[in-house]
Amino acid sequence: MYSRISMGLLMLTLSSAAASAQGLQVRHDHDPWGSCEGELIVTVDGIRYEADKEEHSRVWSWSDVQGFDRKSATEFSLLTYEDLTWHVGLDKNYDFTTLVNGDALDQSVFEMIGDRISRPITDRIPRTVEAEYQVEVKHLHVFGGCEGTLTFGSDWIVYETDHTEDARSWRRDTHVANVWSSNPYELELRILEENQRAFDKATRFTFQLKEPLDQPYYETLRRKYLLAR
């Protein structure tokens, strides 16, 4: 009886581990030039890159990874603690692109990466969420900006735009440090994401609103973040 239960638990554990593992044929783009190809393998223990050229192979435990950026379903980058020797003060990013048509990082594997890395990760793929509040906006850049929709759900805040580099999905409890509005037509989100020079400081996303801000919703949202401090 007990042996059957133990065997069942073992099989369930192995099945769960297998479901949280994935191998992808990828191209690693070198910085500042060149590239190599190989297999990127994500498991519950970390990430391994087996390059065709052995000298480019790497193994990272989760404690070696400080950031992960899902730029699209087929492009992602891994921020390590390795020094970028030719750029003082920055750490090394590894940029990967899948090679096989239709190959993409599984959503379950991406979620596992987020759970394993101690810091918030970047997700540029907008999620579908049930909207508590939604507003059309312009995201202000240093020069110019891009237009899209800002959606607030119970667990997520999502910015959807045709300018895919700026699209985001943020967990309200881990990614969002604070919200701020100085007038009814502007909203600022302070986000914890990859910021190599000051990871403990939030990145500011400033939005110009195309209609007046829902003041009661904003006050409720801001109060939550003030109380969480």
SVG drawing of the C-alpha trace seen along z (x, -y; Angstrom):
<svg xmlns="http://www.w3.org/2000/svg" viewBox="-14 -68 51 70">
<polyline fill="none" stroke="black" stroke-width="0.4" points="0.0,0.0 2.6,-2.5 5.0,-1.5 2.2,-2.2 1.6,-5.6 5.4,-6.4 5.7,-5.3 2.7,-7.4 4.2,-10.5 7.5,-9.8 5.9,-9.6 3.9,-12.8 7.1,-14.6 9.0,-13.4 6.0,-14.3 5.9,-17.8 9.6,-18.3 9.4,-17.2 6.5,-19.6 8.7,-22.4 11.6,-21.6 12.2,-22.6 15.0,-22.5 15.1,-24.9 17.4,-25.2 18.7,-28.8 21.1,-31.4 23.1,-33.2 23.9,-36.8 27.3,-37.9 27.9,-41.5 29.1,-43.5 29.2,-41.2 29.0,-37.5 26.8,-34.6 26.8,-30.9 24.1,-28.2 23.2,-25.4 20.5,-24.1 19.2,-26.1 17.8,-23.9 15.7,-25.1 15.0,-22.8 14.0,-23.2 17.7,-23.5 18.7,-26.3 19.5,-27.1 22.1,-25.4 23.4,-26.4 25.1,-23.7 26.7,-25.5 28.0,-23.9 31.3,-25.6 32.1,-24.1 33.9,-27.3 30.6,-29.2 28.7,-26.7 27.4,-27.8 25.6,-26.5 23.7,-28.8 22.1,-27.9 19.1,-30.1 21.4,-32.0 23.6,-32.9 20.7,-34.6 19.6,-38.2 17.2,-38.9 15.2,-37.4 13.5,-39.4 10.9,-37.7 11.1,-40.1 8.7,-37.9 7.7,-34.3 10.9,-33.5 13.4,-36.1 14.6,-36.4 17.7,-37.5 19.3,-36.3 21.1,-38.8 23.9,-37.2 26.2,-38.5 29.2,-38.2 31.1,-41.4 30.8,-43.0 34.6,-43.5 34.4,-46.2 31.7,-48.2 32.4,-49.3 29.5,-48.9 27.4,-46.6 26.8,-42.8 26.6,-40.4 23.4,-39.7 23.0,-36.6 20.6,-37.2 18.8,-34.1 16.5,-33.6 14.8,-30.3 15.8,-28.7 13.0,-26.3 9.9,-27.8 7.1,-27.6 9.4,-27.0 8.6,-29.2 9.3,-29.3 6.4,-27.5 4.3,-29.7 4.6,-27.2 8.4,-27.3 8.4,-31.1 6.3,-31.1 8.7,-28.7 11.6,-31.0 9.8,-33.9 9.3,-31.7 12.9,-30.7 14.6,-34.1 14.5,-36.2 14.0,-39.5 11.0,-40.5 11.4,-39.5 10.4,-41.4 7.5,-40.2 6.9,-42.0 3.9,-39.8 0.6,-41.3 -1.6,-39.0 -5.3,-38.7 -6.8,-39.9 -10.3,-40.8 -10.3,-44.6 -11.1,-46.4 -10.2,-49.6 -8.9,-50.3 -7.8,-53.5 -6.3,-54.5 -2.8,-56.0 0.4,-57.3 3.6,-56.0 6.0,-58.9 9.6,-58.0 12.7,-60.2 12.0,-61.2 8.4,-60.7 6.3,-57.9 3.9,-55.0 0.2,-54.6 -1.8,-51.7 -4.1,-50.5 -3.4,-50.3 -5.5,-47.6 -5.7,-47.1 -6.7,-43.6 -6.9,-42.2 -3.4,-40.7 -1.9,-42.2 -1.4,-45.6 -0.9,-45.2 0.3,-47.7 -0.6,-46.6 0.8,-48.5 1.9,-47.9 5.4,-49.0 6.2,-45.5 9.4,-46.6 7.4,-48.7 4.5,-46.2 4.5,-44.8 2.7,-42.5 3.4,-43.5 2.3,-41.5 0.7,-44.1 2.3,-42.5 5.9,-42.0 6.6,-44.3 4.8,-47.5 6.4,-49.6 4.0,-52.5 1.6,-54.6 1.5,-58.4 -0.6,-61.0 0.0,-64.8 -3.0,-65.6 -6.1,-63.9 -4.4,-63.3 -1.1,-61.7 -0.3,-58.4 3.1,-57.1 3.9,-53.5 7.1,-52.8 8.2,-49.3 10.8,-47.0 12.5,-45.4 16.0,-45.0 17.9,-48.2 21.6,-47.3 22.8,-50.5 20.3,-50.7 18.2,-47.5 16.9,-48.7 15.3,-51.8 12.1,-51.6 11.9,-52.3 9.3,-55.0 6.7,-54.4 4.8,-57.7 1.5,-57.6 -0.4,-60.4 -4.1,-59.6 -6.6,-60.2 -9.4,-60.7 -9.5,-61.8 -8.2,-59.4 -10.8,-57.5 -10.0,-59.2 -11.8,-56.8 -10.0,-53.8 -6.7,-55.6 -7.1,-56.6 -7.9,-53.0 -4.9,-51.7 -2.5,-54.2 -3.8,-53.5 -2.9,-49.8 0.7,-50.6 1.1,-53.2 -0.2,-50.6 2.1,-47.9 5.2,-50.0"/>
</svg>
